[in-house]
């Protein structure tokens, strides 16, 4: 499928640099294939847009400060290196995207937490060795620390990994430490926020419960691959990076009961959707799951688990815009995004959201 089919023009001033305050005051565009028009609401309206007996599924991953700055010394030559951790591979190992990758060879060491001017000081430093190198600036790093000691060092030395479209326009600050975590954030491991979850407040969760909508938690540790543009001309040539996720047996059983009782599964975000679809068989039964998934959803995919999707507005030619086009249809999503742009909706991680009802007649363009 041609990647350029998923392109669109987005004015720069539509990119949100801060979240709405309060979080549940963000705009919400309702896209229902059975309705004759789009509906403009706000996130706080969500309980009235769902039905008693529906099940809301949120991602409880927690973002870690995954951007590390350091130096590589090769004889007299010193190079500044930035690494974005994206997937843990063991107690002492992480896959990372590094810049500039050409400055690194397998076997070389990076000292994070120091500048070249302070190389004499070892206090607070974190060393890592490059043990494998792939295309696209991806390397496997073996750290000098392991387990909780490594986790603590990353927490101390790392920076919150704001998406490039925000980081290029302003610096990271203390507000991002809380703004870029969801209300449900619990299990550390993500290097990007499951952004649909950023809209939730305790009051909204209570209102959903009072409406008879149960909330269930799954985990998908979102990787930095979510930031990567699709550079291929055809979707068949794009490689998705694997992410680790969990659906417990208790959650699987609860969701299967929801379906059996006539309720709908409502996914908060594309991350929750991808782990649910990975855990669900062709028979529509959700099964316990713990492992990696690299599921890539494009138009023509038949959804097994999710009936309704709450998600933010995504980048042109991104895998996530392809996913929502698979869920609702490309032409319908192009019209929805045009409506959002014309009506001052805010885009991307800190932006507004849409509530999508699945269209079962979607075919690949």
Secondary structure by P-SEA (a helix, b strand, c coil): ccccccbbbbbcccccccccccccccbbbbbbccccbbbbbccccccccccccbbbbbbcbbbcccbbbbccccccbbbbbbbbbcccccccbbbbbbccccccccccccccccccccccccccbbbbbbccccccbbbbbbbcccaaaaaaaaaacccccccaaaaacccccccccccccccccccccccccccccccccaaaaaaaaaacbbbbbbbbcccccccccccccccccbbbbbbbbbbcaaaaaaaaaaaaabbbbbbccaaaaaaaaaaccccccccccccccccccccccccccccbbbbcccccccaaaaaaaaaccaaaaaaaaaaaaaacccccccbbbbbbccccccccc
